[in-house]
Amino acid sequence: MILPGSAGVRWVFACAAIVAVVLLAFIGVRAGVWNNPYPASERGQAVVYESFNSRPKHLDPAQSYVEDEAWFVYSIYDPLYDYHYLKRPYALQPNVAEAMPKVSYRDAQGNELPADAPAESIAETVYEIRIRPGIRYQPHPAFALDAEGRPLYADLDDASLGERSQIGDFEHTGTRELVAADFAYQIKRLVRPRIESPGLAIFNQIVGLEDLAARLQAEVDAGRLDPDGWIDMRQFPLEGVETPDPHTLRIRIRGKYPQFLNWLATTFVVPVPWEAERFYGQPGMARRELTLDMWPVGTGAFMMERNSPLREMRLARNPEYREDLYPCEGEPGDAEAELLDDCGKRLPLVDAFRFSYEKESTPFWNKFLQGYYDIYASTRFATFNSFDAALQLQGGALTLSPGMERQGIRLRTEVEPAIEYFLVNMLDPVLGNGGETPEARERARKLRQAISIAIDIEEYLAIIKNGLGLPMQGPVPPGLAGYREGEAGINPYVYTWQHGRAKRRGLDEAKRLLAQAGYPDGRDAETGEPLILYFDGYDSFQRARLELLVKQLARIGVQLVPRLTEWNRFQEKHRKGNAQMSFWGWNADYPDPENFLFQYYSKNGKVRFQGENVTNYDNPEFDALFEEFRGMDIDADRQPVIDRMVELLRHDAPLLGGWNNEAFQLSHEWLGNTKPGKVIHTYRKYYSLDVARRDALREQWNRPALWPLAGAVIAIIAIALLAVRHYRRREAQTARTGSRP
């Protein structure tokens, strides 16, 4: 027996401590890092980890048209054309198509015209496109067939679906070859009842598409079609889309519109198989969110493997993906940046992407520094709270902080072909057209100009955007044809040119315009009532941004009242014209000024035509210029027409101010081939990944400090031994006392 306080106790204590330390060290070595948020089954796999902070509403390519959805849609679907990943200026190239389209022109009698025919003589433009043979769809249950070649999942109902809620819950899948008719099917879907496609303003130029929309609606009204079920669009011919053979697509549009070629690189024109619509149109599917909006079916590099939109989404490599090779040429500097190291390798270069839901930027940033996210794009969160710790502005250029450089993080920057701006709904009776008389409209215009001066974008960028961004001088962003540099490019209603740079006009000028508008000192000159304006925003619009806007307008005596709502309600307000002032953004679908100027064409009005003219701007002179401009060849002298359209927009001020994004991208050293390019949405298939390097650095950065735990174990053992010693001492004392006579 070992007695308390003896050398034996001390020996046991020492041995216990040594065993505890050795055991904990062994556990640490065996377990590696303890804070890895991902399952052990993914260790060593080529999975790129990213985040998302808002639920994508539409992954159906007929409806999807926002940046947060494009991340997924362009990875799953494969457009006819895309942009070269590395070249700048952006270069359009064949993708699913074998070559650039054969373009021809016809007059009103159907006769072919020469290539240099004047635009006014062209009744139709014909695009003939050859599709690459042998391309196959991702494995999907919609293609699964039984032994007799019949669809395996063709007669499902709510009961037979059972507990299935993810596509992976279906036991069988199949595939088939892509054919030209799948593109025709998708184009028809743009006018399918129950689908509100933002692409209609452009694609209604296709001969017969508006007539098809009317026929379909008539069938629904007569009760012959169920808009909530499957509508077999193959049964409805479309005059302007033909498929003379399985690999030829022919599209006819009215008039001449050279930029239509760029729209063929969007996901409005991607192959959608009729089998997928039939599959998802069965009873019980929509209730389980088994729809094209949740589970797209495409021929792209990746496929949707998991979709839990408030938790995680996972894209996995499409095993049926066609032969697609990494480019071997780019622009100067790409070779030095190691962007040509994977020349000629088959794409995609990674196996999967896992997107985790992160509502706030701080936890995301901490995980990025720990190596649990591979890339950070500045467009992901409204603010970047750790800017000063990660980046620094030196001589106007953005550079990495020393800490980030030591961690091996890479920085790439881009002035994006994009704008973010505050706008007016021109249908609003106060800020918009302002009434039926020319005098009333002139007063409203001066009110808008006064607000444009008061909204200090330079101050806004310094406080909200860490100084990143260029104050917007017009609707056309830098880098696109038509953008003017220097004094010739400033908005003269908001800026003057002093000492070689643009200087914002003072508040005295804003107050003068406000008085001319009928609101001296921010009060109605007739009633004396204060001028109250409303800012309509969505609920994630940051409080600091609102407070700054309110403060800026208060400087000229205008009261601004925020009206925030959730995203769907925010969009509905604009569709119905119930917003007054709001915030909007636009990323270039293609690198041409037409993609920005078309947003102010009256026939693209949000309220009347469900188009992308969210300001509902309507100016006959602008419309005439735009119609002239859109018929001009891209290599023609378009600058005078662009200049006049820009001048009209500056004068009429439907845009109250904004900026061109100066975006940055941070990535860890193990993630290769990252190059910003706002126009390019197919970039994920080009990424490469050094998994071993990532695992090693993750373990180094997240190695658990076990000595506190070892100390705690030793302390517990010591306390236990002291307790035993105390107990035995009392027992011994009691025994001695009890033995006295």
MARMARTOR-595662 format. One line per 8 residues: number of its first residue (from 1); for each residue x, y, z of C-alpha. Coordinates in steps of 0.5 Angstrom, whole numbers, plus 500, padded with zeros to 3 digits. Layout:
N
NUM> X,Y,Z; ...
This chain:
741
1> 500,500,500; 503,507,498; 502,512,504; 500,519,503; 506,524,503; 511,518,501; 516,518,496; 511,513,492
9> 506,518,492; 511,523,489; 513,518,484; 506,516,482; 504,524,481; 510,525,476; 509,519,472; 501,521,471
17> 504,528,469; 509,525,464; 503,520,461; 498,526,461; 503,530,457; 505,524,452; 498,522,451; 496,529,449
25> 501,530,445; 500,523,441; 493,525,441; 495,532,437; 499,528,432; 494,523,431; 488,528,430; 492,534,427
33> 488,541,427; 482,540,431; 478,546,428; 477,544,421; 470,546,419; 469,541,414; 468,533,414; 475,529,414
41> 472,525,408; 474,531,404; 481,531,407; 486,531,401; 481,532,396; 481,538,390; 475,541,393; 475,549,393
49> 472,552,399; 468,559,398; 462,562,401; 456,565,399; 452,570,404; 445,571,400; 440,565,398; 440,565,390
57> 433,565,388; 434,563,381; 438,558,378; 434,557,372; 437,560,366; 431,563,363; 430,567,370; 437,568,373
65> 440,575,372; 444,577,378; 451,576,380; 450,571,386; 446,566,381; 451,567,376; 457,564,380; 453,557,380
73> 449,558,373; 455,559,369; 459,553,372; 453,548,370; 451,551,364; 455,551,358; 454,557,353; 455,558,346
81> 460,563,346; 465,565,352; 470,570,353; 478,568,353; 480,567,360; 486,571,360; 486,576,354; 484,583,355
89> 481,587,352; 476,581,353; 476,577,346; 469,573,345; 471,566,342; 467,559,341; 465,555,347; 460,550,345
97> 459,552,338; 464,550,333; 466,557,330; 463,564,330; 457,564,327; 455,565,320; 452,572,319; 447,574,313
105> 442,580,312; 435,579,309; 431,585,306; 423,585,307; 422,580,301; 427,575,304; 432,577,299; 440,576,302
113> 443,583,302; 451,584,302; 455,585,308; 455,592,308; 448,594,307; 445,600,310; 442,598,317; 435,601,315
121> 435,596,309; 436,590,313; 429,587,315; 432,581,318; 439,578,321; 441,571,321; 445,567,325; 447,560,323
129> 451,556,329; 454,549,328; 454,546,335; 460,541,337; 458,534,336; 459,529,342; 457,534,348; 453,530,353
137> 449,532,359; 451,531,366; 448,525,370; 441,526,372; 435,522,374; 431,526,368; 435,522,363; 434,515,367
145> 431,509,362; 429,502,364; 431,496,360; 426,498,354; 428,505,354; 422,508,357; 423,514,362; 424,511,369
153> 422,517,373; 416,519,368; 410,518,373; 412,520,380; 407,523,384; 407,526,391; 407,519,395; 412,516,390
161> 417,521,391; 417,519,399; 422,523,403; 426,525,397; 429,532,397; 435,532,394; 437,530,387; 442,525,390
169> 436,521,393; 434,518,386; 438,512,385; 438,512,378; 441,517,373; 442,517,365; 445,522,360; 444,524,353
177> 448,528,347; 447,535,347; 443,537,340; 441,544,337; 434,543,339; 436,544,346; 438,551,345; 431,552,341
185> 427,549,347; 431,554,352; 429,560,347; 422,558,347; 422,558,355; 424,565,355; 416,566,354; 413,560,358
193> 408,562,362; 410,563,370; 417,565,367; 419,572,368; 425,573,364; 429,579,364; 432,577,358; 426,578,354
201> 427,586,352; 433,583,348; 431,577,345; 424,579,343; 428,581,337; 427,574,335; 422,573,329; 416,570,332
209> 418,570,340; 412,575,342; 407,571,337; 409,565,341; 408,568,348; 401,571,346; 399,564,343; 402,560,350
217> 398,565,354; 392,564,350; 392,556,351; 393,558,358; 387,562,358; 383,557,355; 385,552,360; 388,548,355
225> 395,549,358; 397,548,366; 402,554,367; 404,550,374; 405,543,370; 410,541,364; 409,545,358; 412,541,352
233> 415,547,348; 417,542,343; 410,543,341; 410,550,339; 414,552,333; 418,559,333; 419,562,327; 425,565,328
241> 429,559,331; 430,553,326; 434,547,327; 435,544,320; 440,538,323; 442,536,330; 448,540,330; 446,547,327
249> 442,552,330; 439,558,326; 436,564,329; 433,570,326; 432,577,329; 429,583,326; 433,589,324; 440,589,325
257> 443,589,332; 451,587,332; 451,586,340; 446,580,339; 453,576,338; 455,578,345; 448,576,348; 449,569,345
265> 455,568,350; 450,569,356; 446,563,360; 439,566,356; 441,562,350; 444,555,353; 441,548,352; 436,546,357
273> 433,539,355; 426,538,355; 427,531,359; 429,536,365; 422,540,365; 418,534,364; 422,531,370; 421,537,375
281> 414,538,372; 411,532,376; 406,533,382; 410,534,389; 417,536,386; 416,544,387; 413,542,394; 420,539,395
289> 424,545,391; 426,540,386; 426,545,380; 430,548,375; 431,554,380; 434,549,385; 437,543,381; 440,546,374
297> 441,541,369; 447,542,364; 453,540,360; 458,545,364; 464,543,367; 460,542,374; 454,540,377; 450,541,383
305> 451,536,388; 448,539,394; 443,545,395; 442,547,402; 441,554,401; 442,557,408; 447,552,409; 452,550,404
313> 452,548,396; 456,544,393; 458,543,385; 462,537,383; 466,535,377; 461,533,371; 464,526,369; 461,527,362
321> 464,534,361; 467,535,354; 474,536,352; 476,543,354; 483,545,355; 487,551,359; 489,557,354; 496,557,352
329> 496,565,351; 494,571,355; 496,578,356; 503,581,358; 505,579,365; 501,573,365; 507,568,364; 510,572,370
337> 504,571,374; 504,563,373; 497,564,369; 500,560,363; 503,554,367; 497,549,366; 497,551,358; 494,545,355
345> 491,541,361; 484,539,361; 479,542,364; 476,543,370; 483,543,374; 479,541,381; 474,536,383; 469,540,387
353> 467,547,390; 464,547,397; 460,554,398; 458,555,406; 453,560,408; 456,566,411; 452,572,413; 457,576,416
361> 464,578,414; 468,577,420; 467,570,421; 469,569,414; 475,573,414; 477,569,420; 476,563,417; 480,565,411
369> 486,567,415; 486,560,418; 486,557,411; 479,554,411; 477,559,405; 481,559,399; 479,566,396; 476,572,398
377> 473,577,393; 471,584,395; 464,584,392; 462,578,397; 461,583,402; 458,590,403; 464,592,407; 471,589,409
385> 472,590,416; 479,588,416; 481,592,410; 487,596,414; 490,589,417; 490,586,410; 491,592,405; 494,599,404
393> 493,604,399; 500,607,397; 501,612,392; 493,611,390; 495,603,389; 492,598,393; 498,593,396; 498,587,401
401> 500,589,408; 506,586,411; 502,581,415; 499,578,408; 505,578,404; 508,573,410; 502,569,410; 503,568,402
409> 497,571,400; 496,574,393; 493,580,391; 490,582,384; 486,588,382; 481,590,377; 477,597,375; 471,593,374
417> 466,594,368; 461,595,373; 457,601,376; 453,602,383; 449,608,383; 443,611,387; 437,612,382; 430,616,381
425> 424,612,379; 422,617,374; 415,615,374; 415,618,381; 411,625,382; 416,629,386; 423,626,384; 421,624,377
433> 417,627,371; 415,632,376; 408,633,373; 405,634,366; 408,641,365; 415,643,362; 416,648,368; 414,642,373
441> 419,637,369; 424,643,369; 423,644,377; 424,636,378; 430,636,374; 433,641,378; 431,638,384; 435,631,382
449> 441,635,380; 441,638,387; 441,631,390; 446,629,385; 451,634,388; 449,633,395; 450,626,395; 458,626,396
457> 460,620,393; 468,621,395; 466,622,402; 462,615,401; 467,611,398; 472,614,403; 468,612,409; 464,606,406
465> 469,603,401; 475,604,404; 477,609,399; 476,604,393; 472,606,387; 472,611,382; 466,616,382; 462,615,376
473> 461,621,371; 456,617,367; 453,611,365; 459,608,361; 465,605,366; 472,606,364; 475,601,359; 469,601,355
481> 469,604,348; 465,611,349; 468,612,356; 472,619,356; 478,621,360; 480,627,363; 476,634,363; 472,631,357
489> 469,626,361; 466,629,367; 459,630,369; 459,638,368; 452,638,372; 456,635,378; 463,637,377; 468,642,375
497> 475,641,372; 480,644,377; 488,643,377; 488,637,373; 482,633,376; 475,633,377; 472,637,383; 465,636,386
505> 461,643,386; 459,646,393; 453,645,397; 451,652,395; 450,650,388; 446,645,391; 442,649,395; 441,654,389
513> 438,649,385; 434,646,391; 431,653,391; 430,654,384; 426,647,384; 421,650,389; 424,648,396; 428,653,399
521> 432,651,405; 429,644,404; 421,647,405; 416,647,400; 416,654,397; 408,654,397; 406,650,403; 412,651,408
529> 412,644,409; 419,640,409; 421,636,403; 421,629,405; 424,624,400; 424,616,401; 430,611,400; 427,604,398
537> 432,599,400; 433,592,401; 434,589,408; 441,588,408; 443,595,406; 448,597,411; 446,601,417; 452,606,416
545> 451,607,409; 444,609,410; 446,614,416; 451,617,411; 446,618,406; 441,621,411; 447,626,413; 449,628,406
553> 442,630,404; 440,634,411; 446,638,409; 442,642,404; 435,641,408; 432,635,405; 430,629,410; 431,622,407
561> 427,617,410; 429,610,409; 424,604,407; 427,597,408; 424,591,406; 427,584,404; 430,583,397; 423,580,393
569> 419,585,396; 424,590,394; 424,588,387; 417,588,387; 417,595,388; 421,596,382; 416,592,378; 410,596,380
577> 414,603,380; 413,604,387; 420,606,389; 422,613,389; 430,613,391; 434,607,391; 440,603,390; 442,599,384
585> 448,596,381; 450,593,374; 455,588,372; 457,588,364; 454,582,361; 459,584,355; 464,589,354; 460,594,350
593> 457,601,352; 451,598,349; 450,594,355; 450,600,360; 446,605,355; 440,600,354; 438,601,361; 435,607,359
601> 431,606,353; 424,607,354; 422,600,351; 426,597,356; 422,600,362; 422,596,368; 414,598,370; 411,597,362
609> 416,592,359; 419,588,365; 426,590,362; 432,593,366; 431,600,365; 429,601,373; 429,608,372; 423,608,367
617> 427,614,364; 423,616,358; 426,621,353; 424,621,345; 431,624,343; 435,618,347; 431,613,344; 432,615,337
625> 439,616,338; 440,609,342; 436,606,336; 441,609,331; 447,606,335; 444,599,336; 444,598,329; 452,601,328
633> 457,596,327; 462,595,333; 468,598,329; 464,604,326; 465,611,329; 460,611,335; 463,616,339; 459,622,337
641> 452,618,338; 455,616,345; 457,623,347; 450,625,346; 446,620,350; 451,621,356; 450,628,355; 442,627,356
649> 443,622,362; 447,627,365; 442,633,364; 436,629,366; 439,626,372; 435,619,373; 442,617,376; 444,621,382
657> 451,619,383; 455,612,384; 462,609,382; 466,604,378; 468,599,383; 475,598,384; 475,591,386; 480,586,389
665> 481,579,390; 485,575,395; 487,568,395; 492,563,398; 498,561,395; 496,554,394; 490,556,389; 492,558,382
673> 490,561,376; 486,566,379; 485,573,375; 479,578,376; 475,579,370; 468,581,371; 465,579,364; 468,572,365
681> 463,568,369; 466,561,367; 472,562,371; 472,556,376; 474,551,371; 480,554,370; 482,554,378; 488,550,380
689> 489,547,387; 496,545,391; 492,540,396; 498,538,399; 501,545,400; 494,547,403; 494,541,408; 501,543,410
697> 499,550,412; 493,549,415; 496,544,420; 501,549,421; 497,555,422; 491,551,426; 496,547,430; 493,546,437
705> 496,549,443; 496,543,448; 500,545,454; 494,549,457; 490,542,456; 496,538,459; 497,543,465; 489,542,466
713> 490,535,467; 496,535,471; 492,540,476; 486,535,476; 491,530,478; 495,534,483; 488,536,486; 486,529,486
721> 492,527,490; 492,532,495; 484,530,496; 486,523,497; 492,525,502; 488,530,506; 482,524,507; 488,519,509
729> 491,524,514; 484,525,517; 483,517,517; 489,516,521; 488,522,526; 481,519,527; 484,512,528; 489,514,533
737> 484,518,537; 479,512,537; 485,508,540; 486,511,547; 484,508,553
